[in-house]
Amino acid sequence: MATLTVLIAETKRLLNEATDTSVGEVGTGSGGVTTQSDATITDYINEAVNECCRTCIYVPAKATITQANGIINLAEVTLDGAYVPTATGINDASKMWFPMSVFVGATALVHCAEPNLRAFNLSFETSTGTATHWYRAGQYIIKTYPMPTTSTVFTIYGAGTVANYVNGSDNITIIPDDLQLKCWAAYAAYKLALKNTDDPSLAQRAFWGNWYNEVRMRLWGSLDSMLRMPGAPFAVPPVTASQTG
């Protein structure tokens, strides 16, 4: 079971470091250590998990918000933890980053692009009434057309990110254990190697970043094609030609 404790140990094993390694410690400048290596490794592992959720792992998310206007900030929505019940809450979506459908009650709003609405109605931004359409007005903003003027319950379905690892026993099971060890531990080792470029034995090991990207591409390729089509959350491959040289 790839718990946080196991992932930290695997990262240190890749670095050829002991369990009490000083790699990853950040000093205060006065000789004291404020960030221990395990905390640094945990930060990098969480960074890898969140990036994977945004590039190659679909974590279903359902959110609701009640308000009297049709401008929805995804950062303000309340996620439904029971939408995808898992053994531990850490495997549920904690934030939504990509909306895929919007409902008012049992009625699904039609997804459209802002230019389409502008061509249809030049005053679409100030039109009020019962919402029939929704569009993205930025990375994390949804707007509806027309704008409701009474309190309305919006339900949004989309892709999310999971909660961070905190405790050593935490176990995120959104991908198999073997891929976690190769992907997330390799990413942490890669970041630590970059952080310690003054150590030649570590600086030459930046290839761990290739391990991480290889797993991400494998996960992206196994996604349902509907999630990879234009306009879908994973339309862009996690590794592009410009990144591979």
C-alpha positions as CSV (number, residue, x, y, z in Angstrom):
1,M,0.0,0.0,0.0
2,A,1.6,3.3,-1.2
3,T,0.9,5.4,1.9
4,L,2.7,8.8,2.3
5,T,5.3,7.0,4.5
6,V,6.0,4.5,1.8
7,L,6.3,7.3,-0.9
8,I,8.7,9.3,1.3
9,A,10.8,6.2,1.8
10,E,10.8,5.4,-1.9
11,T,11.9,9.0,-2.7
12,K,14.8,8.6,-0.3
13,R,15.7,5.2,-1.8
14,L,15.9,6.8,-5.2
15,L,18.1,9.5,-3.8
16,N,20.3,6.8,-2.2
17,E,19.7,8.6,1.1
18,A,19.2,7.2,4.6
19,T,16.0,7.6,6.5
20,D,17.4,10.6,8.4
21,T,18.6,12.3,5.3
22,S,19.3,16.0,5.3
23,V,18.4,16.3,1.6
24,G,15.4,18.7,1.3
25,E,16.1,20.6,4.5
26,V,15.9,24.3,4.3
27,G,17.7,26.4,6.9
28,T,16.8,29.7,8.4
29,G,20.2,31.3,7.6
30,S,21.1,31.2,11.3
31,G,22.0,27.6,11.5
32,G,18.5,26.4,12.4
33,V,16.4,24.1,10.3
34,T,12.8,25.2,9.7
35,T,11.8,22.7,7.0
36,Q,12.7,19.0,7.5
37,S,13.3,16.7,4.6
38,D,10.1,14.7,5.1
39,A,8.1,18.0,4.9
40,T,9.8,19.0,1.7
41,I,9.3,15.6,0.1
42,T,5.6,15.7,1.1
43,D,5.2,19.1,-0.5
44,Y,6.7,17.8,-3.8
45,I,4.5,14.6,-3.7
46,N,1.4,16.7,-3.2
47,E,2.5,18.9,-6.1
48,A,2.8,15.9,-8.3
49,V,-0.6,14.5,-7.3
50,N,-2.3,17.8,-8.0
51,E,-0.6,18.2,-11.4
52,C,-1.6,14.7,-12.3
53,C,-5.2,15.4,-11.4
54,R,-5.1,18.4,-13.8
55,T,-3.3,16.7,-16.7
56,C,-4.0,12.9,-16.8
57,I,-6.2,11.6,-13.9
58,Y,-9.9,12.2,-13.9
59,V,-11.3,12.7,-10.4
60,P,-15.1,13.2,-10.7
61,A,-16.4,16.2,-8.8
62,K,-19.9,17.5,-8.0
63,A,-20.5,20.9,-6.5
64,T,-23.4,23.2,-5.6
65,I,-23.9,26.9,-5.0
66,T,-27.0,28.9,-4.2
67,Q,-27.1,32.6,-5.3
68,A,-29.1,35.2,-7.0
69,N,-26.8,35.7,-10.0
70,G,-25.3,33.6,-12.7
71,I,-21.6,34.3,-12.0
72,I,-20.1,31.2,-10.4
73,N,-16.6,31.2,-9.0
74,L,-15.4,27.6,-8.8
75,A,-13.4,28.5,-5.7
76,E,-16.6,29.3,-3.9
77,V,-18.6,26.2,-4.7
78,T,-19.3,23.4,-2.1
79,L,-18.2,20.0,-3.2
80,D,-20.4,17.0,-2.5
81,G,-18.2,14.5,-0.7
82,A,-20.7,11.7,-1.1
83,Y,-20.8,12.0,-4.9
84,V,-18.0,9.4,-5.4
85,P,-17.9,7.5,-2.1
86,T,-14.5,6.1,-1.3
87,A,-12.9,4.3,1.6
88,T,-11.3,7.5,2.9
89,G,-12.2,11.1,2.3
90,I,-8.7,11.8,1.0
91,N,-9.7,10.1,-2.3
92,D,-12.6,12.3,-2.9
93,A,-12.3,15.5,-4.9
94,S,-11.5,18.5,-2.7
95,K,-11.5,21.2,-5.4
96,M,-13.1,21.5,-8.8
97,W,-10.9,22.9,-11.6
98,F,-12.8,22.1,-14.8
99,P,-16.6,22.4,-15.1
100,M,-18.2,19.9,-17.6
101,S,-22.0,20.4,-17.1
102,V,-24.3,22.8,-15.1
103,F,-27.8,22.1,-13.9
104,V,-30.6,24.2,-12.4
105,G,-32.7,21.7,-10.6
106,A,-33.1,18.8,-13.0
107,T,-32.6,21.0,-16.0
108,A,-29.3,20.8,-17.8
109,L,-28.1,24.2,-19.2
110,V,-26.7,24.2,-22.7
111,H,-23.0,24.8,-22.9
112,C,-21.9,27.4,-25.4
113,A,-19.1,29.8,-26.1
114,E,-19.1,33.5,-25.3
115,P,-18.7,34.5,-29.0
116,N,-21.8,32.5,-29.9
117,L,-23.9,34.4,-27.3
118,R,-22.5,37.7,-28.4
119,A,-23.5,37.0,-32.0
120,F,-26.9,36.0,-30.8
121,N,-27.5,38.8,-28.4
122,L,-25.2,41.8,-28.1
123,S,-26.6,42.6,-24.6
124,F,-26.3,39.0,-23.4
125,E,-24.2,40.1,-20.4
126,T,-27.1,42.1,-18.9
127,S,-30.0,39.9,-20.0
128,T,-32.0,38.5,-17.0
129,G,-34.4,35.7,-16.7
130,T,-34.4,31.9,-16.3
131,A,-30.9,30.5,-17.1
132,T,-30.8,28.4,-20.2
133,H,-27.1,28.4,-21.2
134,W,-23.7,28.5,-19.5
135,Y,-20.2,29.4,-20.7
136,R,-16.7,29.7,-19.3
137,A,-15.6,33.3,-18.7
138,G,-12.1,32.4,-17.6
139,Q,-10.2,29.6,-16.1
140,Y,-12.3,29.3,-12.9
141,I,-15.4,31.4,-13.7
142,I,-18.8,30.2,-15.1
143,K,-21.5,32.5,-16.3
144,T,-25.1,31.7,-17.2
145,Y,-27.4,33.2,-19.8
146,P,-29.8,34.9,-19.0
147,M,-28.6,36.0,-15.6
148,P,-31.1,34.9,-12.9
149,T,-32.3,37.6,-10.5
150,T,-33.7,35.3,-7.8
151,S,-31.9,32.8,-5.6
152,T,-31.0,29.8,-7.7
153,V,-29.4,26.5,-6.9
154,F,-26.7,25.6,-9.4
155,T,-25.2,22.1,-9.6
156,I,-21.9,21.7,-11.4
157,Y,-20.3,18.4,-12.5
158,G,-16.7,18.4,-13.5
159,A,-13.1,17.3,-12.9
160,G,-11.4,17.9,-9.5
161,T,-8.2,17.5,-7.5
162,V,-7.9,15.4,-4.4
163,A,-6.9,16.5,-0.9
164,N,-3.2,16.7,0.0
165,Y,-1.3,14.0,1.8
166,V,-1.0,15.1,5.5
167,N,-0.4,12.0,7.6
168,G,2.0,9.2,7.0
169,S,-0.9,6.7,6.9
170,D,-2.8,8.7,4.2
171,N,-3.3,6.5,1.1
172,I,-4.5,8.1,-2.2
173,T,-5.8,5.3,-4.4
174,I,-6.7,7.2,-7.6
175,I,-4.0,5.2,-9.5
176,P,-2.4,1.8,-8.6
177,D,0.4,1.7,-6.1
178,D,3.1,0.7,-8.6
179,L,2.4,3.8,-10.7
180,Q,2.4,6.0,-7.6
181,L,5.9,4.8,-6.7
182,K,7.2,5.4,-10.2
183,C,5.4,8.7,-10.7
184,W,5.0,10.7,-7.5
185,A,8.2,9.5,-5.8
186,A,10.1,10.0,-9.0
187,Y,8.8,13.6,-9.2
188,A,9.8,14.4,-5.6
189,A,13.3,12.9,-6.3
190,Y,13.6,14.9,-9.5
191,K,12.7,18.2,-7.7
192,L,15.2,17.5,-5.0
193,A,17.8,16.7,-7.5
194,L,17.2,20.1,-9.2
195,K,17.2,21.8,-5.7
196,N,20.6,20.3,-5.0
197,T,22.4,21.0,-8.2
198,D,25.6,21.7,-6.3
199,D,25.7,17.9,-5.6
200,P,27.0,16.3,-8.8
201,S,25.7,12.9,-7.7
202,L,22.2,14.3,-7.6
203,A,22.3,16.8,-10.4
204,Q,22.9,14.0,-12.9
205,R,19.7,12.2,-12.0
206,A,17.2,14.6,-13.5
207,F,16.0,11.7,-15.7
208,W,13.6,11.0,-12.9
209,G,11.5,13.7,-14.5
210,N,11.2,11.5,-17.5
211,W,9.9,8.6,-15.4
212,Y,7.2,11.0,-14.1
213,N,6.2,12.2,-17.5
214,E,6.2,8.7,-19.0
215,V,3.6,7.6,-16.4
216,R,1.6,10.8,-17.0
217,M,1.5,10.1,-20.7
218,R,0.5,6.5,-20.1
219,L,-2.4,7.6,-17.8
220,W,-3.5,10.3,-20.3
221,G,-3.6,7.7,-23.1
222,S,-5.8,5.4,-21.1
223,L,-8.4,8.1,-20.4
224,D,-11.8,7.8,-22.2
225,S,-11.5,9.5,-25.5
226,M,-14.4,11.8,-24.5
227,L,-12.2,13.3,-21.8
228,R,-9.4,14.0,-24.4
229,M,-11.4,15.6,-27.2
230,P,-11.2,19.3,-27.9
231,G,-12.9,21.3,-25.1
232,A,-12.6,18.4,-22.6
233,P,-10.5,18.7,-19.4
234,F,-7.7,16.6,-20.8
235,A,-7.6,17.8,-24.4
236,V,-3.9,18.8,-24.2
237,P,-1.4,16.0,-23.6
238,P,0.6,16.4,-20.3
239,V,3.8,16.3,-22.2
240,T,4.1,18.2,-25.5
241,A,6.8,18.1,-28.2
242,S,8.3,21.4,-26.8
243,Q,8.8,19.7,-23.4
244,T,10.5,16.7,-24.8
245,G,12.9,18.7,-26.9
